[in-house]
Amino acid sequence: MNINLIGVPINYGCDRDGAQYGPSKLRENNIVELIKKSGHAIYDLGDIHIPKVYPEEKYNNHEKMKYLNPIAEICNNLSQQVYCSLNAGDFPFIVGGDHSLGIGSIAGASKYFKELAVIWIDAHGDINTYETSPSGNIHGMPLAASMNIGHPTLTNIYYDGQKVKPENVYILGSRDIDTGEFDLAKELNLNMYTMDIVRQRGLDNVLEEIVEKIKFSNVDGVHLSFDIDVLDSNLVPGTGTPVINGFPMEEGKKIFTTLLGEKFITSMDFVELNPLLDEDDEKTVTTCIEMLEHIFKSIS
């Protein structure tokens, strides 16, 4: 398969220094060679341009959301890159950077496909809006914006309106959900598989249900968005919002073996590596490289 590697060195969505170094750290650790060894053709398309904005300017565009216009600009540019990649018959693989970039990658994918599904694998729901967010950090809003919920600057990235229907959204591994997010998930009847549900029902059963729902829907493309904080915090200290009781490495790999093995995933995000927060001789980077090696071996 032709893999298009797209870096998005953004930290405006999490408002914490370090996430912007994720793409360069993965390149330093030979992600390109890793992809080649997995039997794929790799085209490193470089990084999306990140405009310089100073912290004192973070609320210049909205009183409750940080860095609104710069994030919108970045996501619009990413959308075009993802759309062009898909239009060429390639697999866009986006590395971050914080999870606000998901607005752009989903928008680009949804422009190409008639009916897109999104699998959001994350310790957080990321379905806040500026009205519900406790922090004002846009990395907690991308999935809501993609469903056309939130501020129009975010919901209208690349083209106006909804990018993915709520019934085609699957949230897996969440365990740190804000009240407003729970309310929205209930209102929309989202397919939200919290960590409690995964433990009650078993990961295999949950994955089987997700696969069956997607297969029996009318979607023609599936975007998978993976935040490393879905893994247990002892595996990924180098991420902005680590949460305990996450997936161990074996279960993380099983998720990708199952979902990528179905051959319906058409694009993917890998986000929230923060090298400045890493410890123990780059423990998080080591975890990420091991997971990425498994991911690319599972893509076919």
N, C-alpha and C positions, 0 to 999 in steps of 0.2 A: 504493500500500500504506500502511496505517497503521503507523507506526513508534512504538514506545514507548521513549523514551530513559530509561534507568535508571542513575543514577550511584552508584558504590560507592567513596567516598573512603577506602579502607583502605590502611594500610601495615604492619599487624601481621604479615601473612604473609611479607613480605620483611624485616621488622625494619630498615628503612632509611628515614630521613626523606625525604619529598618525593613518594612515590607517591600519597599521599592528596590531592595537589593536581591530579592528572590530570584528573578530571571538570570542575573549575572552569576549568582552563586551556583545555580544549576548548570549553567554553561561551563563555569570553572571546573565543575565536577563531571564534565564530559557527557552531558545529556545527549549531545548530537551523536557521539560515538556509540552510546548505549542504544540509541534508536537504530543506528546502522547495524549493530550486532544482532538486533532482533529481526533483521531481514527486511526492513523497510527502506525506502528511499526517503531521505530527509532533506527538506529545504528550509533552512533557517531564515525566516523573513525579517529577522531583527526585532527591534522594539518599537512599539507605538510611541510617538512623541508625547512627552509629559511636560506641559507648560509649567514654568516656575511661578509658584504662588507662595507668599510668605505667611506664616502662621497668623499674624495679626490681620490678615485679609480673609480669613476662613469664612467669616459670616457676611462677606460683602454682598452676596447674591441672595441670601435668605437668612432670616433671623433665627431659624431653628435647624437649618441644615448646613453642614460645613462643606465648603469647596464645591458648591453646587454646579456652577458653570464650567469650571475646569474638568470636573468628572464627566459632565455631559459631553464636552468636547472630545475627551479621550474615548468615551464609549461610542460616540458617533464614528470616530476614525476606526476603532476596532471593529465595529459592525461592518463597515465596508471591506475591511481586510478579510473577515470571516466569510462574508458573502462571496467575495472573489475566489477565495480558496475552495469553497463548496462548488461554485460555478465551474471551476477547473477540474472537478471530479476528485479533489484531494480531501484529506482529513485535517481540519484545523485543530491544532493542539495549543491551547492558550495557557501560558504560565504567568503567574502573578508574583508579587503584587497582591493587593487586597481584593476582597470579593465584590466590591462595587463594579469591577470589570464585567461581572456576569450580565449586567444590563446590556452591554455592548455585544457580547458574544451571542446571547440569546436573540437579540434583535437581528443580527446578521444571519443567524441560522433560520429564523422565522421568515425572513424575507425570501429565502431560497425555497423552503419547504411549504407545501400547502397547509399542512397540519403538523405542528411540532409538539413533541412531548419533552418535558424537562425532568430529569432525575437530579435532585438536589441533595447531595450527601454532605452533611454539615452538622456540627453540634448545635447550631442555631437555626432558627426558622428563616431568618432574613426576609420576613414579611411585615416589617414595620413600615410606617410612613412617618412623615415629619410630625404628624399629630400624635403618634403613639411612641415614638422612639425616645427612650430615656437619655440618650447620648447625643443625638443629632448626627451620628456617624452613618454615612450613606451605605457602608458595607453591610448594614443591617436592613437594607431596603430593596435590594435588587430583584428579588423574586416577586415582591409585591408590585414593583414598578412594571415588571414584565407581564403581569396579569392585568395591567392598566389600572392599578390602584396606587394613588399617591399624587405627587406634584407633577403637573404636565411636562415640566422640563425633563423629568425622568421617564415618564410613561410614553413620551413622544420621541424617544431616541430613534434615529435613522428613518422612521416613518411613524405617522400618528397612530396611536391606539394600541390595542392589545396584541401582544406577541405570542402568548400561550394561554390557552383556556385553563381555568382552574382544575377541571376534571382530568387534564393531561399533565398535571404537576404531581410529582412524587417526592416527598421529603423523607429522608432516611437517616436515622442516627441522632436526631435532635434530642437534646436534654437540658438546654438552657434557653427557655422560651419566655418571652415577655408576655404580660397579661393581654396586651392589645393583639399580640400575635395569636395567642390561643383563641381569642374572640373571633378574629378574622378566619382562622382555620376552621372553626366550628360553623361560622356563617357560610363559608364557601364549601363546606364538606370536603376539605382537602384530603388527599391521600397522604396523611402524615403518620409515619411510623417512628414514633419516639423510641428512645432506648428502652423505656419500660415495656413498650409493646413488643420490641424485638426480643427482649429477654423472656417475656411471657409466652410468645408464640414460637420463638426459635427463628434464627436468621434464615435458615433454608426455606422455611415456610413463607416468611415475608418476601424474600427474593422471588420465590415461585409465584406469589400473588402479583407482584409488580410486573414480572415478565408476562404473565397471562393477561393482565389488564391491558398492557401495551399491545400485545399481539392481537387482542380482540377489539382494539380501538381502530380508528381510521387514520392514525398518524403515519406519516411517511418519512419522518426524521426524528431522532432523539438526541438531545443535547444532555451530556452528563457533566455536572459541575461538582467538583470535589474540593472541599476545604479540608486541609490536613488536620484541623482541630477536631474532626470527627473521630480520629484515633485517640486512644487514651493519652492523657496529658503526660504520662511518664515517657511516652515515645516521642512526643513533639513539644518539648519545652520551648523551642524556638518558633512560637507562633503567638499572635497578639492576644488571643482569648482562649487559652487552653482550658479544657473542662475534664474533670475526672470521670471515671467509669465509661470511657469510650471503647471503641473497637480495639482489640489487640491486633497485632500484625496479621495473624493467620486469618482472622475474620475479614480484615480489610482486603486481603488478597482474594478471599473467597468471593467477595462482592464483585470484584473486577473479573475474576474467572467466569462467574455466572453471567453478568451483564454484557461484558464484551464478547463472551462466547456465543451470545445470541445473534451477533452480527447486525444489530439494529442501531447501535450507537454511531452517530454520524459526526460528532464534534465533541470537544471536551475542554474543561477548565481544570487547572491544578493550581490552587491558590493558598495564600496566607503563610508562606514560609517567611519568617523574619530572622535573618542570620544574626542580627545584633542581640537577639534574646536567646540564642542557642547556648548550649553548655556541654560539658563533658566531651571535648574534642569534636564539636559539631555533631552531636547526637541526632538532632533533627534532620540535618542534611543527609546523614547516613540513612535514616529512616526513609526520607523522601527518595533517595536514589534506589534503595531496595524496592520500594513500592513502584517507582517508575519503570524499573527493569521488568517487574511482573506485568505492569500495564501494557507495555509495548510488546511483550511476548504473547499477551492475550488478545491484542488487536490483530484481526486478520481480514 
